[in-house]
């Protein structure tokens, strides 16, 4: 009973974060399952990806109804991310992911700090101008290439890549924050689904824990995505910054405590 409550609570927290800013369950699900439920690390990665599938589907539905998803942007990036994640899922059994986890944590903290700065929205606009001043086709090609790389990393260390895709959508394609979050969770649905399939094929799923986490994630994502859709860009940027800093710190400390092991 206690294990079920822990798994459900972890899933709900992951769903809340997904609905707010497209964040993956990676910062919550694996640490909780490994430390408190003694789940095998690779099984925890598979469950994390499966939780992202459910929470992303629920969040995407809410953002779609609010008109915050750019459909034409989803398809090429989703295919690229899905292919990369499937590849990463299969190579994950051979590559230690501890160092990647530490790097991800540091990067997340830095991103969070950038969101808390006053000129955050202008920061993304200026970054886009510096990265690409050419035609939109060039922006699309770069976003697809980046999504393949993100997908590979996602499959290896078990996060859906929503926050990284979110940054690409804002910095490279210049989407406003609500559209960036909605489109990011849509793309993450496909990348996480691809990674989940890979882990299932490798037999790395604890089904009862997975179902419990997914149920909690569905509830959390439904509530938070509705809140985010009604929140101003300024408040959502600040909230996103605090969440990124907290999750980055948790992820980094978790990897250090575990001595760099996944």
FENDA-V121006 format. One record per pair of residues at least 24 apart in sequence whose C-alpha atoms are under 8 Angstrom apart, sorted by the first residue. I is the first residue (numbers start at 0). J is the second residue. If there is no record, write none. Layout:
BEGIN
i=(I,I)
j=(J,J)
END
This chain:
BEGIN
i=(2,3,3,6,6,6,6,6,6,7,7,7,7,7,7,8,8,9,9,9,10,10,10,10,10,10,10,10,11,11,11,11,11,11,11,11,12,12,12,13,13,13,13,13,14,14,14,14,14,14,14,14,14,14,14,15,15,15,15,15,15,15,16,16,16,17,17,17,17,17,17,17,17,18,18,18,18,18,18,18,18,18,18,18,19,19,19,19,19,19,19,19,20,20,20,20,21,21,21,21,21,21,21,21,22,22,22,22,23,23,23,23,23,23,24,24,24,24,24,25,25,25,26,26,26,26,26,30,40,41,41,42,42,42,42,43,44,44,44,45,45,45,45,45,45,45,46,46,46,46,46,46,47,47,48,48,48,48,48,48,48,49,49,49,49,49,50,50,50,50,51,51,51,51,51,51,52,52,52,52,52,53,53,53,53,54,54,54,54,54,54,55,55,55,55,55,56,56,56,57,57,57,58,58,58,58,58,59,59,59,59,61,61,61,62,62,62,63,65,67,67,67,67,67,68,68,68,68,68,69,69,70,72,73,73,73,74,75,76,76,76,76,77,77,77,77,77,77,78,78,79,79,79,79,79,80,80,80,80,80,80,80,80,80,80,80,81,81,81,81,81,81,81,81,82,82,82,82,83,83,83,83,83,83,83,83,83,84,84,84,84,84,84,84,84,84,84,84,84,85,85,85,85,85,85,85,85,86,86,87,87,87,87,87,87,87,88,88,88,88,88,88,88,89,89,89,89,89,90,91,91,91,92,94,95,95,96,96,96,96,96,97,97,97,97,97,98,98,98,99,100,100,100,100,100,100,101,101,101,101,101,101,102,103,103,103,104,104,104,104,104,104,105,105,105,106,107,107,107,107,108,108,108,108,108,108,109,110,110,110,111,111,111,111,111,111,112,112,112,113,114,114,114,114,115,115,115,115,119,123,123,123,124,124,124,126,126,127,127,127,127,127,130,131,138,138,139,142,142,142,142,150,153,154,156,157,158,159,159,159,159,160,160,161,161,176,176,177,177,177)
j=(36,208,211,31,32,208,211,212,215,211,212,213,214,215,216,212,215,212,215,216,50,211,212,213,214,215,216,219,212,214,215,216,217,218,219,220,215,216,219,50,54,216,219,220,50,51,54,215,216,217,218,219,220,221,223,216,219,220,221,222,223,224,220,223,242,51,54,55,58,184,220,223,224,54,55,58,219,220,221,222,223,224,225,227,180,220,223,224,226,227,235,239,162,165,180,239,55,161,162,165,180,181,183,184,159,160,161,162,51,158,159,160,161,162,48,50,51,158,159,157,158,159,158,246,247,249,250,253,261,203,261,198,203,204,205,204,156,157,158,157,194,195,198,199,203,204,195,204,205,208,209,212,157,158,157,158,159,191,192,194,195,191,192,195,209,213,209,212,213,216,158,159,187,188,191,216,187,188,189,191,192,188,213,216,217,213,216,217,219,220,221,184,185,187,188,220,184,185,188,217,220,221,181,184,220,221,224,181,182,184,185,221,224,225,181,224,228,181,228,177,178,179,181,182,178,179,181,182,185,178,182,182,182,182,185,186,186,143,142,143,146,186,146,185,186,187,189,190,189,190,143,144,146,147,150,143,146,147,148,149,150,151,186,187,189,190,147,150,189,190,191,192,193,194,147,150,190,193,146,147,148,149,150,151,152,154,190,147,149,150,151,152,153,154,155,190,191,193,194,150,151,154,190,193,194,196,197,151,154,150,151,152,153,154,155,194,151,153,154,155,194,197,198,154,155,197,198,201,155,154,155,156,155,155,260,261,155,156,259,260,261,254,258,259,260,261,254,259,260,156,156,250,251,254,259,261,250,251,252,254,255,259,251,247,250,251,246,247,248,249,250,251,247,248,251,247,243,244,246,247,243,244,245,246,247,248,244,240,243,244,239,240,241,242,243,244,240,241,244,240,236,237,239,240,236,237,240,241,236,169,170,173,169,170,173,170,171,169,170,171,172,173,171,171,171,172,172,167,168,171,172,190,194,194,261,194,191,187,188,190,191,187,190,186,187,232,236,227,228,232)
END
